[in-house]
Amino acid sequence: MKDRVYPGGHDEEDLKVQETLRSPVITVDRRMLEQKVLKNYFKKAEEDSGTPKTTPQKTE
């Protein structure tokens, strides 16, 4: 085994390049996440104020 010039490196192997990386298993649906955040925001605002609030509607 080679001597290492940094502390704690005696039990480490040489670094190797990974040939292929696996693709992520979990994907994030940005729109669904945004909807959940807005829904929870308005729900919390309604609970804090005691008056019902409506979610903003799209204006065309």
Secondary structure as GFF3:
##gff-version 3
##sequence-region A 1 60
A	DSSP	alpha_helix	30	49	.	.	.	ID=ss1
###
